[in-house]
Amino acid sequence: MRKFFVLLCMLPLAAQAQWSRLTQDISYRASLTGTTGSSDVAPFWFTSNRYGLATSEPSSLLLRADIQRSAEADSLRKWRVGYGLSAATAVNFDSKFVLQQLFADVQYKAIRLSMGMKERPMELKNQALSSGALTSGINARPIPQIRLELPEFWSVPGTKDWLALKAHIAYGAFTDNKWQREHQGVNGHYAANVLYHSKAGFLKIGNESAFPLSLTGGLEMYTQFGGEAWNVDRRGDDTSDFDATHVKMGHGLSQFIDATLMKGSDAADGDYKNASGNQLGSWHLRLDYTSKGWKAAAYAEHFFEDHSQLFWQYGWKDMLYGLEIGLPSNRFLSGLVYEHLRTTDQSGSIYHDKTTFLPDQISGRDEYYNHGTYTGWHHAGMAMGTPLLVSPIYNGNHIYFLHNRITAHHIGLNGNPTSRLAWRILYTHEKSLGTYRFPLTDPQHADYLLAEVDYQPKQVPGLRIKASYGMNKGKLLGESHGAMLTVAYSGWMNHRK
């Protein structure tokens, strides 16, 4: 009884100690961003790859505030806890108030349970210089989800750090019901209460401390499922005979199982059953070299819709290829990225479900990012993958990807002339053939430019001033110029030195 009483008396002290730990190492940041432009559309790189917290309007104002505690703050403990909150108020955005992040991370050793909306980086890409990832990029607002993951590469026991794994599985829900209803256009095609599933696994071979080369490969798979749709165009063309006003896909256990295993069918499939929901993903391969301050990497990403491009059935003609170089410390150039993207094949131009009269199954016309039941791979009009497949926000009241057959060349450069001054340049040339459903007889071209300078004055620690110039050329998005200025202040609350 005495031991129990002593333990009971110690519980408040233990709770106080844990609370004290959880209120340490909290970072905060406040920023004000203003843009102005010369046309009806903002420069492409002012809008793209900003986690959806951007607008295509030429002039806008954004005030954002963040507080965050990283789980890495407890790096010496078996149990780690992190959390974060980000909110913004804006002028000339779709919403005047945006809850951008709200999450909590609980980690035991290498395994983490992450809950909520969180901005997550791209896999195997340079976050500042890449044009974007094909399946899961940084172009759209975060999806609220429950995610079990190995967030960093975990060394497989017994391999002496020569093999490492990274993986996750997650379930969540899209939050753009209101946006879709307001932008459905004359055809009334939109979806609501849509669920989200993702899973990924990566294997890294190599020990950089013993050998300069390492090879990483992996697979990402994503699914939109459940929810309900209005005016669903089953076959994806103007001759469809399926024009239901309202279809419910269900939120039961069987829908979760089908989404996880890429099985099942949808209510709008009719006689030609397909996999449940909108299923897509990417294969990744990356080779890294590190030696004496130099870094170099070559990588490739292959995107697929449903099963037709999951393996080698039609050949992998559509790819993102990239080359990344990191230079030793100097005042001129720190990093360089070159990428080439092609999405024009899409398993070919013919789609035909086998019938009694013609038993051949031809699974072409993959219609990247579009879907017959759902409105496609976007969140509130921003592409969930690469922004180069021109997001629906540019279409007005029409939720559809009109430029998913493209070729593009992209260059990213950055440097640090001093410890307080940094710069970045992005340039992209893109050619669009439209889509198989809406082809362009005259291909449209575009050139996008971003030039950016980031300065941290010595006189005011924590203050950052970022000035940007952006430009669009060509018929694809029209011609425009613009300027962006961001003033941000960041610091720590109760930071342990």
Number of C-alpha atoms within 10 A of each C-alpha: 6 7 8 9 9 10 11 11 11 12 11 11 11 11 11 12 11 11 11 11 14 18 12 16 21 20 17 18 17 18 18 18 18 17 21 18 20 15 16 14 21 29 32 27 23 23 20 25 27 16 20 21 21 23 26 20 22 21 21 19 19 21 18 20 18 18 20 21 23 17 19 13 18 18 12 9 12 10 15 21 22 20 21 20 18 21 16 20 16 21 16 15 18 14 11 11 15 16 15 21 23 20 19 21 21 16 22 12 12 16 18 21 18 22 20 18 22 23 18 12 14 18 17 18 19 17 15 16 22 23 33 25 26 26 25 23 23 26 27 26 29 23 23 20 21 20 20 20 20 19 16 13 15 17 19 12 10 8 11 11 17 18 20 20 18 18 20 18 18 20 21 19 19 20 18 18 15 10 16 22 16 12 20 19 15 8 13 19 25 26 25 22 19 22 23 22 21 22 19 19 16 20 19 22 18 19 18 15 11 9 12 14 17 18 18 19 18 20 18 21 24 27 24 22 26 26 19 19 25 21 18 26 22 20 16 14 11 8 9 11 10 14 14 13 11 14 18 16 21 18 15 9 9 12 21 20 13 17 27 20 11 21 15 15 18 21 14 22 16 11 7 11 13 17 17 26 30 26 24 23 25 23 21 18 19 20 17 18 16 17 13 8 9 13 16 18 20 18 20 20 23 23 24 25 23 20 16 18 24 20 11 8 11 16 13 16 15 21 21 23 18 22 18 22 18 17 16 13 13 11 13 13 17 20 21 21 24 20 22 19 23 20 23 24 20 28 24 15 16 13 14 13 13 13 10 6 6 9 10 11 12 16 21 17 20 23 25 22 27 21 22 20 27 27 25 23 27 24 23 23 27 27 30 28 24 23 22 24 23 23 28 24 20 19 15 11 17 22 26 24 27 25 27 24 23 23 21 21 19 20 21 21 21 22 20 19 15 11 9 12 17 18 20 21 20 21 20 22 18 21 21 25 21 22 22 20 13 11 14 15 8 9 13 17 19 19 22 21 20 21 18 18 18 18 17 18 12 9 7 9 11 14 18 18 18 18 17 20 21 23 22 24 18 16 13 18 20 16 19 20 19 22 22 20 19 18 17 19 17 16 14 16 14 12 12 9 4
